[in-house]
Amino acid sequence: MGEEGTEGATCPPAERSAAPEGRPGGRTGGRAGRRGGALGGRRKARLLALYALYGSEVTGKSPEQMAAAYSGDPRRGPVPPYTLELLELVREHREEIDRVIESYSDRWPLQRMPMVDRSLLRMAVAEILYRDDVPNGVSASESVELAKRFSTADSGRFVNGILGHLIRDLEAGCGPAAGGEA
């Protein structure tokens, strides 16, 4: 993982606080959540969650409304349940997620980030902190790929840097400031 977004991290700024309650820090691999076509299904679900989070910022509608608009087209089918789970996590933990992102993006306040990057980071941080069944590396890799595809030329490295430092800190046991002070 790169160094874009923070200056080397691996803890301090006040030990970056502890991982959220009930969430152990070093989940990096494993095969949890891989049943049949789950990986491809989750990729599609993440993409739709990105569309919904981004669309919400652009239109002022809720991410859930944006996802529902997607499902209103009969050619697309229903919204994947995992999309709704990600949107719920972001909604439920948005303040904590935003504090974590800002604690790792020392030179970039949240409002200065491109909307796509901000939406991707919110989704990935929610998945990393609050989903035990998805390896951290999968969350980071999927988000980096989406950043490269839909955002600026530097976004892949920026997203990778922030998520990489977050994951390293979790593995070191001095995880993010979710629910605590940054």
GIDA-V417380 format. One record per helix or strand of 2 or more residues. SS is the DSSP state (2 for helix, 1 for strand). FROM is the first residue (numbers start at 0). LEN is the number of residues. If there is no record, write none. Layout:
<<SS/FROM/LEN> <SS/FROM/LEN>>
This chain:
<<2/13/3> <2/37/22> <2/62/9> <2/80/24> <2/109/3> <2/114/16> <2/135/15> <2/154/18>>
